[in-house]
C-alpha cells in the first residue's frame, strides 16, 4: 500500500465516524424525546448533547375572561412575571385563548430572565425571541391554546422569568388568571424585545394569556400538579414573595435530601369548586374541578403525580352543598380521571374555617364528614392532613392564630409553610395509582 493510499483510507474512516456521530447526535435531540420533542426548533436554539426531558416549571390555570377587555390589548405589550420551580437549559411556553370569542394574534413574543425579582427589566444576554412552528406570528382560535417552539436559555431554579406578548390587532376578551399575587406589566406598542423595563410603566395584578412554562432538564424527573382553590392559589400570601404553599413545597423538593426530583405546577383558582362551575355573577371562580382536571392538571408537561386540595368552597359558597357524600363522590371522580392516566393522587383534608362569615356548625359538620371519608383511606391513594396541620388544638374548628391570615379561612405565609411541611414527600414517589 502506498503512502497516499493509506492517507485516503484514514480519511474515509474519519468520514464514517463523523457520519455515525452526527446520526447519534440527531437521534438524541429529536426522535427519542429530545430537546425539540413536541415543538419545532427555533432558529436560535440548538439541541444539547446530554439527555433530558421536558417538564413544566410553572403554570397558572385560565380562570375567566377579563372584564372590560372586549377588544383585548391591541397594540400593547404584556410582560408577565412568573417564578420557576425548577431550572433547565431550554424553555418553551403555552398561551391560552380559552375564554376569547375571537382569534388572538400574537405577532411578537419573547422570554428572558428578570434582572431582579418582580422587575420588568431583562437580565443582560437572556432575551430570546419565541416562534411558533418556526414563524414569529401565531393566531390562536377562540377557545384554543398553543405551545411555542423551544429556545436555548439557561433557566435557574426559583428564578423570575419575563414572558412578553404583543398583539397588533383587537382580539376579544382576554383569558386571564386574576389572583396572581405577582406584579406584571403592560406597555404601549411593540416592546416585546425591550431589555429595559422603562416602557412597562403600567402595573398589573393579573397573568394574561400565559398558562404554562416548560424547561428542558436533565435533573428533574417530572412534575407534581396541584388542583386547588384559593388556598392553593395563595390568595393571602405576601405579594411578589412566592410564599404560596406550593412554593414552599417546591423549595422542599429542591433542597431536601432524598426528595423526589419533581417540579411543582400550581393549578389553583380562587373560589373554585369540585362540583359547580362559576356563575356569570362570579366568573373568576372558573370551571368546576371536574371540568378542568384534564386541561389544568393531567395535560401538563411531565406530570408524575397529582395533589388535590378541594371541597371547602362547595360547602361555603351558594348553593351550599350539605351532603358530604356528594363532595366525596366528586373527589373520587377526580381520582378516577387521574387513575385513567396511571397517576397517583394525594388528597388533602378540608381545613378549618370557624370565625369566617360562611361558618355555621352545620356546615362544619359537612366538612368533618368529608374529612372522615378522606381519613378512612377510601378517597385518595394517600392523604395529607392539612386540617390537623393548621387547626387550633383548643378550638379545632378554627385555624391556629399563628397560621390565620386574618379572615379565618385562608392561611398566612406561616400557615402555607406549615402546609408544605405537613406533606410526606415519600407520597410523591412512584407514578402508579394505589388500589382503593
Rosetta blueprint (number, residue, H / E / L):
1 X L
2 X L
3 X H
4 X H
5 X H
6 X H
7 X H
8 X H
9 X H
10 X H
11 X H
12 X H
13 X H
14 X H
15 X H
16 X H
17 X H
18 X H
19 X H
20 X H
21 X H
22 X H
23 X H
24 X H
25 X H
26 X H
27 X H
28 X H
29 X H
30 X L
31 X L
32 X L
33 X L
34 X L
35 X L
36 X L
37 X L
38 X L
39 X L
40 X L
41 X E
42 X L
43 X L
44 X L
45 X L
46 X L
47 X L
48 X L
49 X L
50 X L
51 X L
52 X L
53 X E
54 X E
55 X E
56 X E
57 X E
58 X E
59 X E
60 X L
61 X L
62 X L
63 X L
64 X E
65 X E
66 X L
67 X L
68 X L
69 X L
70 X L
71 X L
72 X L
73 X L
74 X E
75 X L
76 X E
77 X E
78 X E
79 X E
80 X E
81 X E
82 X E
83 X E
84 X L
85 X L
86 X L
87 X L
88 X E
89 X E
90 X E
91 X E
92 X E
93 X E
94 X E
95 X E
96 X E
97 X L
98 X L
99 X L
100 X L
101 X L
102 X L
103 X L
104 X E
105 X E
106 X E
107 X L
108 X E
109 X E
110 X E
111 X E
112 X E
113 X E
114 X E
115 X L
116 X L
117 X L
118 X L
119 X L
120 X L
121 X L
122 X E
123 X L
124 X L
125 X L
126 X L
127 X L
128 X E
129 X E
130 X E
131 X L
132 X E
133 X L
134 X L
135 X E
136 X L
137 X L
138 X E
139 X E
140 X E
141 X L
142 X L
143 X L
144 X L
145 X E
146 X E
147 X E
148 X L
149 X L
150 X E
151 X E
152 X E
153 X E
154 X E
155 X E
156 X L
157 X L
158 X L
159 X L
160 X E
161 X E
162 X E
163 X E
164 X E
165 X E
166 X E
167 X E
168 X L
169 X L
170 X L
171 X L
172 X L
173 X L
174 X L
175 X E
176 X E
177 X E
178 X L
179 X L
180 X L
181 X L
182 X L
183 X L
184 X E
185 X E
186 X E
187 X E
188 X E
189 X L
190 X L
191 X L
192 X L
193 X L
194 X L
195 X L
196 X L
197 X L
198 X L
199 X L
200 X L
201 X L
202 X E
203 X E
204 X E
205 X L
206 X L
207 X E
208 X E
209 X L
210 X E
211 X E
212 X E
213 X E
214 X E
215 X E
216 X E
217 X E
218 X L
219 X L
220 X L
221 X L
222 X E
223 X E
224 X E
225 X E
226 X E
227 X E
228 X E
229 X L
230 X H
231 X H
232 X H
233 X H
234 X L
235 X L
236 X L
237 X L
238 X L
239 X L
240 X L
241 X L
242 X L
243 X L
244 X L
245 X H
246 X H
247 X H
248 X H
249 X H
250 X H
251 X H
252 X H
253 X H
254 X H
255 X H
256 X L
257 X L
258 X L
259 X L
260 X L
261 X L
262 X E
263 X E
264 X E
265 X E
266 X E
267 X E
268 X E
269 X L
270 X L
271 X L
272 X L
273 X L
274 X L
275 X L
276 X L
277 X L
278 X L
279 X L
280 X L
281 X L
282 X L
283 X H
284 X H
285 X H
286 X L
287 X L
288 X L
289 X H
290 X H
291 X H
292 X H
293 X H
294 X H
295 X H
296 X H
297 X H
298 X H
299 X L
300 X L
301 X L
302 X L
303 X E
304 X E
305 X E
306 X E
307 X E
308 X E
309 X E
310 X L
311 X L
312 X H
313 X H
314 X H
315 X H
316 X H
317 X L
318 X L
319 X L
320 X L
321 X L
322 X L
323 X L
324 X H
325 X H
326 X H
327 X H
328 X H
329 X H
330 X H
331 X H
332 X H
333 X H
334 X H
335 X H
336 X H
337 X H
338 X H
339 X H
340 X L
341 X L
342 X L
343 X L
344 X E
345 X E
346 X E
347 X E
348 X E
349 X L
350 X L
351 X L
352 X L
353 X L
354 X L
355 X L
356 X L
357 X L
358 X L
359 X L
360 X L
361 X H
362 X H
363 X H
364 X H
365 X H
366 X H
367 X H
368 X H
369 X H
370 X H
371 X H
372 X H
373 X H
374 X H
375 X H
376 X L
377 X L
378 X L
379 X L
380 X L
381 X L
382 X E
383 X E
384 X E
385 X L
386 X H
387 X H
388 X H
389 X H
390 X H
391 X E
392 X E
393 X L
394 X L
395 X E
396 X E
397 X E
398 X E
399 X E
400 X L
401 X H
402 X H
403 X H
404 X E
405 X L
406 X L
407 X L
408 X L
409 X L
410 X L
411 X E
412 X L
413 X H
414 X H
415 X H
416 X H
417 X H
418 X H
419 X H
420 X H
421 X H
422 X H
423 X L
424 X L
425 X H
426 X H
427 X H
428 X H
429 X L
430 X L
431 X L
432 X L
433 X L
434 X L
435 X L
436 X L
